[in-house]
Amino acid sequence: MAIENRLYDHGGIDHSDRGLQYFSALYQSVLEANNTKPSITDGYDCSQNALVERINGILKQEFLLYQCNTFSELQILVRESISN
């Protein structure tokens, strides 16, 4: 669904927990075919995924209130929102 609905041409990142479905060859091949890098938590600590979800929520609800004109503008906005 994320691949079908994305609004950009550059590669993406798919962040997930350590669920077995994310390690399957089929899932990984779909990511690769769509220029999307997998990002999987490095341990079995569920708080890692919660932290990522919280950051994504903050970005969507508080910082990305308007559509950026360029990818560079978006990168600056995300970087500033994370470091502030």
mmCIF file of the N, C-alpha and C atoms, coordinates in Angstrom:
data_MODEL
# 
_entry.id   MODEL 
# 
loop_
_atom_site.group_PDB 
_atom_site.id 
_atom_site.type_symbol 
_atom_site.label_atom_id 
_atom_site.label_alt_id 
_atom_site.label_comp_id 
_atom_site.label_asym_id 
_atom_site.label_entity_id 
_atom_site.label_seq_id 
_atom_site.pdbx_PDB_ins_code 
_atom_site.Cartn_x 
_atom_site.Cartn_y 
_atom_site.Cartn_z 
_atom_site.occupancy 
_atom_site.B_iso_or_equiv 
_atom_site.pdbx_formal_charge 
_atom_site.auth_seq_id 
_atom_site.auth_comp_id 
_atom_site.auth_asym_id 
_atom_site.auth_atom_id 
_atom_site.pdbx_PDB_model_num 
ATOM 1   N N  . MET A 1 1  ? 0.832  -1.181  0.000  1.00 0.00 ? 1  MET A N  1 
ATOM 2   C CA . MET A 1 1  ? 0.000  0.000   0.000  1.00 0.00 ? 1  MET A CA 1 
ATOM 3   C C  . MET A 1 1  ? 0.884  1.254   0.000  1.00 0.00 ? 1  MET A C  1 
ATOM 4   N N  . ALA A 1 2  ? 1.961  1.235   0.776  1.00 0.00 ? 2  ALA A N  1 
ATOM 5   C CA . ALA A 1 2  ? 2.854  2.387   0.822  1.00 0.00 ? 2  ALA A CA 1 
ATOM 6   C C  . ALA A 1 2  ? 3.511  2.613   -0.535 1.00 0.00 ? 2  ALA A C  1 
ATOM 7   N N  . ILE A 1 3  ? 3.915  1.548   -1.190 1.00 0.00 ? 3  ILE A N  1 
ATOM 8   C CA . ILE A 1 3  ? 4.557  1.673   -2.493 1.00 0.00 ? 3  ILE A CA 1 
ATOM 9   C C  . ILE A 1 3  ? 3.564  2.190   -3.524 1.00 0.00 ? 3  ILE A C  1 
ATOM 10  N N  . GLU A 1 4  ? 2.359  1.665   -3.522 1.00 0.00 ? 4  GLU A N  1 
ATOM 11  C CA . GLU A 1 4  ? 1.341  2.089   -4.483 1.00 0.00 ? 4  GLU A CA 1 
ATOM 12  C C  . GLU A 1 4  ? 0.942  3.549   -4.305 1.00 0.00 ? 4  GLU A C  1 
ATOM 13  N N  . ASN A 1 5  ? 0.958  4.041   -3.080 1.00 0.00 ? 5  ASN A N  1 
ATOM 14  C CA . ASN A 1 5  ? 0.483  5.403   -2.795 1.00 0.00 ? 5  ASN A CA 1 
ATOM 15  C C  . ASN A 1 5  ? 1.576  6.448   -2.663 1.00 0.00 ? 5  ASN A C  1 
ATOM 16  N N  . ARG A 1 6  ? 2.841  6.059   -2.798 1.00 0.00 ? 6  ARG A N  1 
ATOM 17  C CA . ARG A 1 6  ? 3.892  7.056   -2.599 1.00 0.00 ? 6  ARG A CA 1 
ATOM 18  C C  . ARG A 1 6  ? 3.877  8.091   -3.713 1.00 0.00 ? 6  ARG A C  1 
ATOM 19  N N  . LEU A 1 7  ? 4.252  9.292   -3.357 1.00 0.00 ? 7  LEU A N  1 
ATOM 20  C CA . LEU A 1 7  ? 4.159  10.429  -4.268 1.00 0.00 ? 7  LEU A CA 1 
ATOM 21  C C  . LEU A 1 7  ? 5.527  10.931  -4.703 1.00 0.00 ? 7  LEU A C  1 
ATOM 22  N N  . TYR A 1 8  ? 6.540  10.078  -4.669 1.00 0.00 ? 8  TYR A N  1 
ATOM 23  C CA . TYR A 1 8  ? 7.892  10.496  -5.028 1.00 0.00 ? 8  TYR A CA 1 
ATOM 24  C C  . TYR A 1 8  ? 8.559  9.391   -5.833 1.00 0.00 ? 8  TYR A C  1 
ATOM 25  N N  . ASP A 1 9  ? 9.622  9.758   -6.539 1.00 0.00 ? 9  ASP A N  1 
ATOM 26  C CA . ASP A 1 9  ? 10.322 8.800   -7.401 1.00 0.00 ? 9  ASP A CA 1 
ATOM 27  C C  . ASP A 1 9  ? 11.560 8.189   -6.759 1.00 0.00 ? 9  ASP A C  1 
ATOM 28  N N  . HIS A 1 10 ? 12.128 8.860   -5.765 1.00 0.00 ? 10 HIS A N  1 
ATOM 29  C CA . HIS A 1 10 ? 13.349 8.360   -5.138 1.00 0.00 ? 10 HIS A CA 1 
ATOM 30  C C  . HIS A 1 10 ? 13.039 7.161   -4.244 1.00 0.00 ? 10 HIS A C  1 
ATOM 31  N N  . GLY A 1 11 ? 14.069 6.479   -3.816 1.00 0.00 ? 11 GLY A N  1 
ATOM 32  C CA . GLY A 1 11 ? 13.902 5.309   -2.970 1.00 0.00 ? 11 GLY A CA 1 
ATOM 33  C C  . GLY A 1 11 ? 13.302 5.641   -1.621 1.00 0.00 ? 11 GLY A C  1 
ATOM 34  N N  . GLY A 1 12 ? 12.709 4.664   -1.008 1.00 0.00 ? 12 GLY A N  1 
ATOM 35  C CA . GLY A 1 12 ? 12.093 4.846   0.302  1.00 0.00 ? 12 GLY A CA 1 
ATOM 36  C C  . GLY A 1 12 ? 12.724 3.936   1.333  1.00 0.00 ? 12 GLY A C  1 
ATOM 37  N N  . ILE A 1 13 ? 12.253 4.063   2.564  1.00 0.00 ? 13 ILE A N  1 
ATOM 38  C CA . ILE A 1 13 ? 12.701 3.210   3.658  1.00 0.00 ? 13 ILE A CA 1 
ATOM 39  C C  . ILE A 1 13 ? 11.469 2.602   4.305  1.00 0.00 ? 13 ILE A C  1 
ATOM 40  N N  . ASP A 1 14 ? 11.481 1.289   4.467  1.00 0.00 ? 14 ASP A N  1 
ATOM 41  C CA . ASP A 1 14 ? 10.390 0.571   5.115  1.00 0.00 ? 14 ASP A CA 1 
ATOM 42  C C  . ASP A 1 14 ? 10.872 0.138   6.491  1.00 0.00 ? 14 ASP A C  1 
ATOM 43  N N  . HIS A 1 15 ? 10.410 0.812   7.546  1.00 0.00 ? 15 HIS A N  1 
ATOM 44  C CA . HIS A 1 15 ? 10.825 0.457   8.899  1.00 0.00 ? 15 HIS A CA 1 
ATOM 45  C C  . HIS A 1 15 ? 9.802  -0.484  9.514  1.00 0.00 ? 15 HIS A C  1 
ATOM 46  N N  . SER A 1 16 ? 10.306 -1.562  10.113 1.00 0.00 ? 16 SER A N  1 
ATOM 47  C CA . SER A 1 16 ? 9.396  -2.533  10.717 1.00 0.00 ? 16 SER A CA 1 
ATOM 48  C C  . SER A 1 16 ? 10.025 -3.139  11.964 1.00 0.00 ? 16 SER A C  1 
ATOM 49  N N  . ASP A 1 17 ? 9.185  -3.842  12.698 1.00 0.00 ? 17 ASP A N  1 
ATOM 50  C CA . ASP A 1 17 ? 9.697  -4.584  13.849 1.00 0.00 ? 17 ASP A CA 1 
ATOM 51  C C  . ASP A 1 17 ? 10.294 -5.897  13.335 1.00 0.00 ? 17 ASP A C  1 
ATOM 52  N N  . ARG A 1 18 ? 10.580 -6.803  14.206 1.00 0.00 ? 18 ARG A N  1 
ATOM 53  C CA . ARG A 1 18 ? 11.259 -8.030  13.809 1.00 0.00 ? 18 ARG A CA 1 
ATOM 54  C C  . ARG A 1 18 ? 10.292 -9.167  13.462 1.00 0.00 ? 18 ARG A C  1 
ATOM 55  N N  . GLY A 1 19 ? 9.113  -8.836  13.000 1.00 0.00 ? 19 GLY A N  1 
ATOM 56  C CA . GLY A 1 19 ? 8.152  -9.860  12.601 1.00 0.00 ? 19 GLY A CA 1 
ATOM 57  C C  . GLY A 1 19 ? 8.697  -10.710 11.459 1.00 0.00 ? 19 GLY A C  1 
ATOM 58  N N  . LEU A 1 20 ? 8.457  -11.991 11.504 1.00 0.00 ? 20 LEU A N  1 
ATOM 59  C CA . LEU A 1 20 ? 9.002  -12.913 10.506 1.00 0.00 ? 20 LEU A CA 1 
ATOM 60  C C  . LEU A 1 20 ? 8.597  -12.561 9.083  1.00 0.00 ? 20 LEU A C  1 
ATOM 61  N N  . GLN A 1 21 ? 7.409  -12.000 8.910  1.00 0.00 ? 21 GLN A N  1 
ATOM 62  C CA . GLN A 1 21 ? 6.955  -11.681 7.564  1.00 0.00 ? 21 GLN A CA 1 
ATOM 63  C C  . GLN A 1 21 ? 7.873  -10.672 6.878  1.00 0.00 ? 21 GLN A C  1 
ATOM 64  N N  . TYR A 1 22 ? 8.539  -9.816  7.648  1.00 0.00 ? 22 TYR A N  1 
ATOM 65  C CA . TYR A 1 22 ? 9.416  -8.799  7.071  1.00 0.00 ? 22 TYR A CA 1 
ATOM 66  C C  . TYR A 1 22 ? 10.750 -9.376  6.612  1.00 0.00 ? 22 TYR A C  1 
ATOM 67  N N  . PHE A 1 23 ? 11.072 -10.594 7.028  1.00 0.00 ? 23 PHE A N  1 
ATOM 68  C CA . PHE A 1 23 ? 12.308 -11.252 6.628  1.00 0.00 ? 23 PHE A CA 1 
ATOM 69  C C  . PHE A 1 23 ? 12.107 -12.171 5.426  1.00 0.00 ? 23 PHE A C  1 
ATOM 70  N N  . SER A 1 24 ? 10.875 -12.365 5.001  1.00 0.00 ? 24 SER A N  1 
ATOM 71  C CA . SER A 1 24 ? 10.614 -13.318 3.915  1.00 0.00 ? 24 SER A CA 1 
ATOM 72  C C  . SER A 1 24 ? 11.253 -12.839 2.609  1.00 0.00 ? 24 SER A C  1 
ATOM 73  N N  . ALA A 1 25 ? 11.660 -13.800 1.795  1.00 0.00 ? 25 ALA A N  1 
ATOM 74  C CA . ALA A 1 25 ? 12.289 -13.495 0.509  1.00 0.00 ? 25 ALA A CA 1 
ATOM 75  C C  . ALA A 1 25 ? 11.324 -12.721 -0.395 1.00 0.00 ? 25 ALA A C  1 
ATOM 76  N N  . LEU A 1 26 ? 10.054 -13.080 -0.363 1.00 0.00 ? 26 LEU A N  1 
ATOM 77  C CA . LEU A 1 26 ? 9.065  -12.392 -1.188 1.00 0.00 ? 26 LEU A CA 1 
ATOM 78  C C  . LEU A 1 26 ? 8.942  -10.921 -0.796 1.00 0.00 ? 26 LEU A C  1 
ATOM 79  N N  . TYR A 1 27 ? 8.823  -10.654 0.494  1.00 0.00 ? 27 TYR A N  1 
ATOM 80  C CA . TYR A 1 27 ? 8.698  -9.275  0.985  1.00 0.00 ? 27 TYR A CA 1 
ATOM 81  C C  . TYR A 1 27 ? 9.938  -8.468  0.621  1.00 0.00 ? 27 TYR A C  1 
ATOM 82  N N  . GLN A 1 28 ? 11.110 -9.058  0.856  1.00 0.00 ? 28 GLN A N  1 
ATOM 83  C CA . GLN A 1 28 ? 12.363 -8.372  0.547  1.00 0.00 ? 28 GLN A CA 1 
ATOM 84  C C  . GLN A 1 28 ? 12.500 -8.111  -0.955 1.00 0.00 ? 28 GLN A C  1 
ATOM 85  N N  . SER A 1 29 ? 12.037 -9.023  -1.788 1.00 0.00 ? 29 SER A N  1 
ATOM 86  C CA . SER A 1 29 ? 12.133 -8.826  -3.238 1.00 0.00 ? 29 SER A CA 1 
ATOM 87  C C  . SER A 1 29 ? 11.219 -7.693  -3.710 1.00 0.00 ? 29 SER A C  1 
ATOM 88  N N  . VAL A 1 30 ? 10.057 -7.555  -3.078 1.00 0.00 ? 30 VAL A N  1 
ATOM 89  C CA . VAL A 1 30 ? 9.152  -6.447  -3.422 1.00 0.00 ? 30 VAL A CA 1 
ATOM 90  C C  . VAL A 1 30 ? 9.799  -5.109  -3.051 1.00 0.00 ? 30 VAL A C  1 
ATOM 91  N N  . LEU A 1 31 ? 10.428 -5.058  -1.880 1.00 0.00 ? 31 LEU A N  1 
ATOM 92  C CA . LEU A 1 31 ? 11.121 -3.826  -1.486 1.00 0.00 ? 31 LEU A CA 1 
ATOM 93  C C  . LEU A 1 31 ? 12.214 -3.491  -2.486 1.00 0.00 ? 31 LEU A C  1 
ATOM 94  N N  . GLU A 1 32 ? 13.027 -4.477  -2.811 1.00 0.00 ? 32 GLU A N  1 
ATOM 95  C CA . GLU A 1 32 ? 14.136 -4.245  -3.737 1.00 0.00 ? 32 GLU A CA 1 
ATOM 96  C C  . GLU A 1 32 ? 13.645 -3.802  -5.113 1.00 0.00 ? 32 GLU A C  1 
ATOM 97  N N  . ALA A 1 33 ? 12.603 -4.429  -5.617 1.00 0.00 ? 33 ALA A N  1 
ATOM 98  C CA . ALA A 1 33 ? 12.052 -4.081  -6.929 1.00 0.00 ? 33 ALA A CA 1 
ATOM 99  C C  . ALA A 1 33 ? 11.508 -2.660  -6.963 1.00 0.00 ? 33 ALA A C  1 
ATOM 100 N N  . ASN A 1 34 ? 11.175 -2.111  -5.802 1.00 0.00 ? 34 ASN A N  1 
ATOM 101 C CA . ASN A 1 34 ? 10.602 -0.770  -5.724 1.00 0.00 ? 34 ASN A CA 1 
ATOM 102 C C  . ASN A 1 34 ? 11.553 0.234   -5.082 1.00 0.00 ? 34 ASN A C  1 
ATOM 103 N N  . ASN A 1 35 ? 12.857 -0.073  -5.130 1.00 0.00 ? 35 ASN A N  1 
ATOM 104 C CA . ASN A 1 35 ? 13.889 0.844   -4.643 1.00 0.00 ? 35 ASN A CA 1 
ATOM 105 C C  . ASN A 1 35 ? 13.612 1.301   -3.215 1.00 0.00 ? 35 ASN A C  1 
ATOM 106 N N  . THR A 1 36 ? 13.247 0.342   -2.376 1.00 0.00 ? 36 THR A N  1 
ATOM 107 C CA . THR A 1 36 ? 12.931 0.630   -0.981 1.00 0.00 ? 36 THR A CA 1 
ATOM 108 C C  . THR A 1 36 ? 13.851 -0.189  -0.082 1.00 0.00 ? 36 THR A C  1 
ATOM 109 N N  . LYS A 1 37 ? 14.540 0.492   0.829  1.00 0.00 ? 37 LYS A N  1 
ATOM 110 C CA . LYS A 1 37 ? 15.458 -0.182  1.744  1.00 0.00 ? 37 LYS A CA 1 
ATOM 111 C C  . LYS A 1 37 ? 14.723 -0.644  2.995  1.00 0.00 ? 37 LYS A C  1 
ATOM 112 N N  . PRO A 1 38 ? 15.005 -1.865  3.436  1.00 0.00 ? 38 PRO A N  1 
ATOM 113 C CA . PRO A 1 38 ? 14.403 -2.319  4.686  1.00 0.00 ? 38 PRO A CA 1 
ATOM 114 C C  . PRO A 1 38 ? 15.146 -1.744  5.893  1.00 0.00 ? 38 PRO A C  1 
ATOM 115 N N  . SER A 1 39 ? 14.413 -1.413  6.910  1.00 0.00 ? 39 SER A N  1 
ATOM 116 C CA . SER A 1 39 ? 14.982 -0.971  8.183  1.00 0.00 ? 39 SER A CA 1 
ATOM 117 C C  . SER A 1 39 ? 14.248 -1.744  9.264  1.00 0.00 ? 39 SER A C  1 
ATOM 118 N N  . ILE A 1 40 ? 14.979 -2.567  9.975  1.00 0.00 ? 40 ILE A N  1 
ATOM 119 C CA . ILE A 1 40 ? 14.363 -3.428  10.983 1.00 0.00 ? 40 ILE A CA 1 
ATOM 120 C C  . ILE A 1 40 ? 15.046 -3.160  12.318 1.00 0.00 ? 40 ILE A C  1 
ATOM 121 N N  . THR A 1 41 ? 14.274 -3.098  13.380 1.00 0.00 ? 41 THR A N  1 
ATOM 122 C CA . THR A 1 41 ? 14.855 -2.856  14.699 1.00 0.00 ? 41 THR A CA 1 
ATOM 123 C C  . THR A 1 41 ? 15.983 -3.844  14.943 1.00 0.00 ? 41 THR A C  1 
ATOM 124 N N  . ASP A 1 42 ? 17.013 -3.415  15.660 1.00 0.00 ? 42 ASP A N  1 
ATOM 125 C CA . ASP A 1 42 ? 18.201 -4.246  15.822 1.00 0.00 ? 42 ASP A CA 1 
ATOM 126 C C  . ASP A 1 42 ? 18.131 -5.199  17.014 1.00 0.00 ? 42 ASP A C  1 
ATOM 127 N N  . GLY A 1 43 ? 17.068 -5.173  17.731 1.00 0.00 ? 43 GLY A N  1 
ATOM 128 C CA . GLY A 1 43 ? 16.939 -6.082  18.875 1.00 0.00 ? 43 GLY A CA 1 
ATOM 129 C C  . GLY A 1 43 ? 15.487 -6.437  19.112 1.00 0.00 ? 43 GLY A C  1 
ATOM 130 N N  . TYR A 1 44 ? 15.251 -7.102  20.181 1.00 0.00 ? 44 TYR A N  1 
ATOM 131 C CA . TYR A 1 44 ? 13.884 -7.506  20.494 1.00 0.00 ? 44 TYR A CA 1 
ATOM 132 C C  . TYR A 1 44 ? 13.231 -6.573  21.508 1.00 0.00 ? 44 TYR A C  1 
ATOM 133 N N  . ASP A 1 45 ? 13.732 -5.362  21.568 1.00 0.00 ? 45 ASP A N  1 
ATOM 134 C CA . ASP A 1 45 ? 13.200 -4.365  22.491 1.00 0.00 ? 45 ASP A CA 1 
ATOM 135 C C  . ASP A 1 45 ? 12.053 -3.625  21.797 1.00 0.00 ? 45 ASP A C  1 
ATOM 136 N N  . CYS A 1 46 ? 10.833 -3.879  22.220 1.00 0.00 ? 46 CYS A N  1 
ATOM 137 C CA . CYS A 1 46 ? 9.666  -3.283  21.551 1.00 0.00 ? 46 CYS A CA 1 
ATOM 138 C C  . CYS A 1 46 ? 9.658  -1.762  21.646 1.00 0.00 ? 46 CYS A C  1 
ATOM 139 N N  . SER A 1 47 ? 10.401 -1.193  22.573 1.00 0.00 ? 47 SER A N  1 
ATOM 140 C CA . SER A 1 47 ? 10.410 0.266   22.706 1.00 0.00 ? 47 SER A CA 1 
ATOM 141 C C  . SER A 1 47 ? 11.095 0.934   21.521 1.00 0.00 ? 47 SER A C  1 
ATOM 142 N N  . GLN A 1 48 ? 11.959 0.215   20.802 1.00 0.00 ? 48 GLN A N  1 
ATOM 143 C CA . GLN A 1 48 ? 12.592 0.798   19.616 1.00 0.00 ? 48 GLN A CA 1 
ATOM 144 C C  . GLN A 1 48 ? 11.547 1.163   18.573 1.00 0.00 ? 48 GLN A C  1 
ATOM 145 N N  . ASN A 1 49 ? 10.646 0.255   18.291 1.00 0.00 ? 49 ASN A N  1 
ATOM 146 C CA . ASN A 1 49 ? 9.612  0.526   17.298 1.00 0.00 ? 49 ASN A CA 1 
ATOM 147 C C  . ASN A 1 49 ? 8.678  1.623   17.791 1.00 0.00 ? 49 ASN A C  1 
ATOM 148 N N  . ALA A 1 50 ? 8.386  1.623   19.077 1.00 0.00 ? 50 ALA A N  1 
ATOM 149 C CA . ALA A 1 50 ? 7.520  2.671   19.631 1.00 0.00 ? 50 ALA A CA 1 
ATOM 150 C C  . ALA A 1 50 ? 8.146  4.045   19.449 1.00 0.00 ? 50 ALA A C  1 
ATOM 151 N N  . LEU A 1 51 ? 9.451  4.150   19.613 1.00 0.00 ? 51 LEU A N  1 
ATOM 152 C CA . LEU A 1 51 ? 10.143 5.421   19.434 1.00 0.00 ? 51 LEU A CA 1 
ATOM 153 C C  . LEU A 1 51 ? 10.027 5.897   17.990 1.00 0.00 ? 51 LEU A C  1 
ATOM 154 N N  . VAL A 1 52 ? 10.240 4.998   17.049 1.00 0.00 ? 52 VAL A N  1 
ATOM 155 C CA . VAL A 1 52 ? 10.125 5.363   15.634 1.00 0.00 ? 52 VAL A CA 1 
ATOM 156 C C  . VAL A 1 52 ? 8.699  5.805   15.310 1.00 0.00 ? 52 VAL A C  1 
ATOM 157 N N  . GLU A 1 53 ? 7.719  5.081   15.806 1.00 0.00 ? 53 GLU A N  1 
ATOM 158 C CA . GLU A 1 53 ? 6.319  5.443   15.558 1.00 0.00 ? 53 GLU A CA 1 
ATOM 159 C C  . GLU A 1 53 ? 6.000  6.818   16.141 1.00 0.00 ? 53 GLU A C  1 
ATOM 160 N N  . ARG A 1 54 ? 6.524  7.113   17.307 1.00 0.00 ? 54 ARG A N  1 
ATOM 161 C CA . ARG A 1 54 ? 6.286  8.419   17.935 1.00 0.00 ? 54 ARG A CA 1 
ATOM 162 C C  . ARG A 1 54 ? 6.910  9.536   17.112 1.00 0.00 ? 54 ARG A C  1 
ATOM 163 N N  . ILE A 1 55 ? 8.138  9.328   16.644 1.00 0.00 ? 55 ILE A N  1 
ATOM 164 C CA . ILE A 1 55 ? 8.801  10.334  15.802 1.00 0.00 ? 55 ILE A CA 1 
ATOM 165 C C  . ILE A 1 55 ? 7.999  10.551  14.530 1.00 0.00 ? 55 ILE A C  1 
ATOM 166 N N  . ASN A 1 56 ? 7.554  9.486   13.887 1.00 0.00 ? 56 ASN A N  1 
ATOM 167 C CA . ASN A 1 56 ? 6.743  9.621   12.672 1.00 0.00 ? 56 ASN A CA 1 
ATOM 168 C C  . ASN A 1 56 ? 5.463  10.392  12.960 1.00 0.00 ? 56 ASN A C  1 
ATOM 169 N N  . GLY A 1 57 ? 4.815  10.106  14.081 1.00 0.00 ? 57 GLY A N  1 
ATOM 170 C CA . GLY A 1 57 ? 3.589  10.821  14.444 1.00 0.00 ? 57 GLY A CA 1 
ATOM 171 C C  . GLY A 1 57 ? 3.832  12.304  14.645 1.00 0.00 ? 57 GLY A C  1 
ATOM 172 N N  . ILE A 1 58 ? 4.921  12.645  15.317 1.00 0.00 ? 58 ILE A N  1 
ATOM 173 C CA . ILE A 1 58 ? 5.253  14.057  15.529 1.00 0.00 ? 58 ILE A CA 1 
ATOM 174 C C  . ILE A 1 58 ? 5.498  14.745  14.197 1.00 0.00 ? 58 ILE A C  1 
ATOM 175 N N  . LEU A 1 59 ? 6.261  14.094  13.323 1.00 0.00 ? 59 LEU A N  1 
ATOM 176 C CA . LEU A 1 59 ? 6.549  14.694  12.018 1.00 0.00 ? 59 LEU A CA 1 
ATOM 177 C C  . LEU A 1 59 ? 5.270  14.937  11.224 1.00 0.00 ? 59 LEU A C  1 
ATOM 178 N N  . LYS A 1 60 ? 4.387  13.973  11.206 1.00 0.00 ? 60 LYS A N  1 
ATOM 179 C CA . LYS A 1 60 ? 3.158  14.093  10.425 1.00 0.00 ? 60 LYS A CA 1 
ATOM 180 C C  . LYS A 1 60 ? 2.189  15.127  10.997 1.00 0.00 ? 60 LYS A C  1 
ATOM 181 N N  . GLN A 1 61 ? 2.061  15.187  12.323 1.00 0.00 ? 61 GLN A N  1 
ATOM 182 C CA . GLN A 1 61 ? 1.039  16.032  12.935 1.00 0.00 ? 61 GLN A CA 1 
ATOM 183 C C  . GLN A 1 61 ? 1.506  17.440  13.282 1.00 0.00 ? 61 GLN A C  1 
ATOM 184 N N  . GLU A 1 62 ? 2.805  17.616  13.516 1.00 0.00 ? 62 GLU A N  1 
ATOM 185 C CA . GLU A 1 62 ? 3.264  18.909  13.996 1.00 0.00 ? 62 GLU A CA 1 
ATOM 186 C C  . GLU A 1 62 ? 4.189  19.650  13.034 1.00 0.00 ? 62 GLU A C  1 
ATOM 187 N N  . PHE A 1 63 ? 4.943  18.920  12.218 1.00 0.00 ? 63 PHE A N  1 
ATOM 188 C CA . PHE A 1 63 ? 5.937  19.584  11.390 1.00 0.00 ? 63 PHE A CA 1 
ATOM 189 C C  . PHE A 1 63 ? 5.606  19.580  9.905  1.00 0.00 ? 63 PHE A C  1 
ATOM 190 N N  . LEU A 1 64 ? 4.952  18.554  9.428  1.00 0.00 ? 64 LEU A N  1 
ATOM 191 C CA . LEU A 1 64 ? 4.658  18.472  8.008  1.00 0.00 ? 64 LEU A CA 1 
ATOM 192 C C  . LEU A 1 64 ? 3.236  18.949  7.733  1.00 0.00 ? 64 LEU A C  1 
ATOM 193 N N  . LEU A 1 65 ? 2.989  20.196  8.068  1.00 0.00 ? 65 LEU A N  1 
ATOM 194 C CA . LEU A 1 65 ? 1.647  20.756  7.930  1.00 0.00 ? 65 LEU A CA 1 
ATOM 195 C C  . LEU A 1 65 ? 1.375  21.266  6.523  1.00 0.00 ? 65 LEU A C  1 
ATOM 196 N N  . TYR A 1 66 ? 2.412  21.391  5.709  1.00 0.00 ? 66 TYR A N  1 
ATOM 197 C CA . TYR A 1 66 ? 2.229  21.802  4.334  1.00 0.00 ? 66 TYR A CA 1 
ATOM 198 C C  . TYR A 1 66 ? 3.115  20.934  3.449  1.00 0.00 ? 66 TYR A C  1 
ATOM 199 N N  . GLN A 1 67 ? 2.807  20.901  2.169  1.00 0.00 ? 67 GLN A N  1 
ATOM 200 C CA . GLN A 1 67 ? 3.560  20.075  1.245  1.00 0.00 ? 67 GLN A CA 1 
ATOM 201 C C  . GLN A 1 67 ? 4.842  20.797  0.839  1.00 0.00 ? 67 GLN A C  1 
ATOM 202 N N  . CYS A 1 68 ? 5.962  20.139  0.988  1.00 0.00 ? 68 CYS A N  1 
ATOM 203 C CA . CYS A 1 68 ? 7.247  20.728  0.611  1.00 0.00 ? 68 CYS A CA 1 
ATOM 204 C C  . CYS A 1 68 ? 7.352  20.801  -0.911 1.00 0.00 ? 68 CYS A C  1 
ATOM 205 N N  . ASN A 1 69 ? 8.083  21.793  -1.398 1.00 0.00 ? 69 ASN A N  1 
ATOM 206 C CA . ASN A 1 69 ? 8.247  21.975  -2.839 1.00 0.00 ? 69 ASN A CA 1 
ATOM 207 C C  . ASN A 1 69 ? 9.307  21.062  -3.429 1.00 0.00 ? 69 ASN A C  1 
ATOM 208 N N  . THR A 1 70 ? 10.322 20.732  -2.642 1.00 0.00 ? 70 THR A N  1 
ATOM 209 C CA . THR A 1 70 ? 11.403 19.875  -3.122 1.00 0.00 ? 70 THR A CA 1 
ATOM 210 C C  . THR A 1 70 ? 11.763 18.859  -2.041 1.00 0.00 ? 70 THR A C  1 
ATOM 211 N N  . PHE A 1 71 ? 12.466 17.814  -2.462 1.00 0.00 ? 71 PHE A N  1 
ATOM 212 C CA . PHE A 1 71 ? 12.932 16.816  -1.510 1.00 0.00 ? 71 PHE A CA 1 
ATOM 213 C C  . PHE A 1 71 ? 13.958 17.429  -0.565 1.00 0.00 ? 71 PHE A C  1 
ATOM 214 N N  . SER A 1 72 ? 14.781 18.338  -1.075 1.00 0.00 ? 72 SER A N  1 
ATOM 215 C CA . SER A 1 72 ? 15.772 19.018  -0.236 1.00 0.00 ? 72 SER A CA 1 
ATOM 216 C C  . SER A 1 72 ? 15.100 19.815  0.871  1.00 0.00 ? 72 SER A C  1 
ATOM 217 N N  . GLU A 1 73 ? 14.015 20.488  0.548  1.00 0.00 ? 73 GLU A N  1 
ATOM 218 C CA . GLU A 1 73 ? 13.256 21.242  1.549  1.00 0.00 ? 73 GLU A CA 1 
ATOM 219 C C  . GLU A 1 73 ? 12.702 20.306  2.619  1.00 0.00 ? 73 GLU A C  1 
ATOM 220 N N  . LEU A 1 74 ? 12.203 19.155  2.203  1.00 0.00 ? 74 LEU A N  1 
ATOM 221 C CA . LEU A 1 74 ? 11.682 18.163  3.144  1.00 0.00 ? 74 LEU A CA 1 
ATOM 222 C C  . LEU A 1 74 ? 12.793 17.641  4.058  1.00 0.00 ? 74 LEU A C  1 
ATOM 223 N N  . GLN A 1 75 ? 13.965 17.374  3.496  1.00 0.00 ? 75 GLN A N  1 
ATOM 224 C CA . GLN A 1 75 ? 15.084 16.893  4.303  1.00 0.00 ? 75 GLN A CA 1 
ATOM 225 C C  . GLN A 1 75 ? 15.464 17.906  5.374  1.00 0.00 ? 75 GLN A C  1 
ATOM 226 N N  . ILE A 1 76 ? 15.496 19.169  5.020  1.00 0.00 ? 76 ILE A N  1 
ATOM 227 C CA . ILE A 1 76 ? 15.827 20.229  5.979  1.00 0.00 ? 76 ILE A CA 1 
ATOM 228 C C  . ILE A 1 76 ? 14.785 20.274  7.084  1.00 0.00 ? 76 ILE A C  1 
ATOM 229 N N  . LEU A 1 77 ? 13.519 20.224  6.707  1.00 0.00 ? 77 LEU A N  1 
ATOM 230 C CA . LEU A 1 77 ? 12.428 20.278  7.688  1.00 0.00 ? 77 LEU A CA 1 
ATOM 231 C C  . LEU A 1 77 ? 12.488 19.120  8.666  1.00 0.00 ? 77 LEU A C  1 
ATOM 232 N N  . VAL A 1 78 ? 12.721 17.907  8.138  1.00 0.00 ? 78 VAL A N  1 
ATOM 233 C CA . VAL A 1 78 ? 12.804 16.716  8.998  1.00 0.00 ? 78 VAL A CA 1 
ATOM 234 C C  . VAL A 1 78 ? 14.014 16.828  9.920  1.00 0.00 ? 78 VAL A C  1 
ATOM 235 N N  . ARG A 1 79 ? 15.160 17.217  9.371  1.00 0.00 ? 79 ARG A N  1 
ATOM 236 C CA . ARG A 1 79 ? 16.369 17.354  10.192 1.00 0.00 ? 79 ARG A CA 1 
ATOM 237 C C  . ARG A 1 79 ? 16.169 18.362  11.312 1.00 0.00 ? 79 ARG A C  1 
ATOM 238 N N  . GLU A 1 80 ? 15.565 19.497  10.991 1.00 0.00 ? 80 GLU A N  1 
ATOM 239 C CA . GLU A 1 80 ? 15.314 20.526  12.019 1.00 0.00 ? 80 GLU A CA 1 
ATOM 240 C C  . GLU A 1 80 ? 14.327 20.050  13.070 1.00 0.00 ? 80 GLU A C  1 
ATOM 241 N N  . SER A 1 81 ? 13.313 19.320  12.653 1.00 0.00 ? 81 SER A N  1 
ATOM 242 C CA . SER A 1 81 ? 12.308 18.876  13.612 1.00 0.00 ? 81 SER A CA 1 
ATOM 243 C C  . SER A 1 81 ? 12.851 17.818  14.555 1.00 0.00 ? 81 SER A C  1 
ATOM 244 N N  . ILE A 1 82 ? 13.759 16.995  14.093 1.00 0.00 ? 82 ILE A N  1 
ATOM 245 C CA . ILE A 1 82 ? 14.339 15.964  14.950 1.00 0.00 ? 82 ILE A CA 1 
ATOM 246 C C  . ILE A 1 82 ? 15.352 16.564  15.906 1.00 0.00 ? 82 ILE A C  1 
ATOM 247 N N  . SER A 1 83 ? 16.137 17.534  15.448 1.00 0.00 ? 83 SER A N  1 
ATOM 248 C CA . SER A 1 83 ? 17.168 18.086  16.330 1.00 0.00 ? 83 SER A CA 1 
ATOM 249 C C  . SER A 1 83 ? 16.661 19.153  17.271 1.00 0.00 ? 83 SER A C  1 
ATOM 250 N N  . ASN A 1 84 ? 15.469 19.642  17.107 1.00 0.00 ? 84 ASN A N  1 
ATOM 251 C CA . ASN A 1 84 ? 14.939 20.678  18.015 1.00 0.00 ? 84 ASN A CA 1 
ATOM 252 C C  . ASN A 1 84 ? 14.130 20.111  19.127 1.00 0.00 ? 84 ASN A C  1 
# 
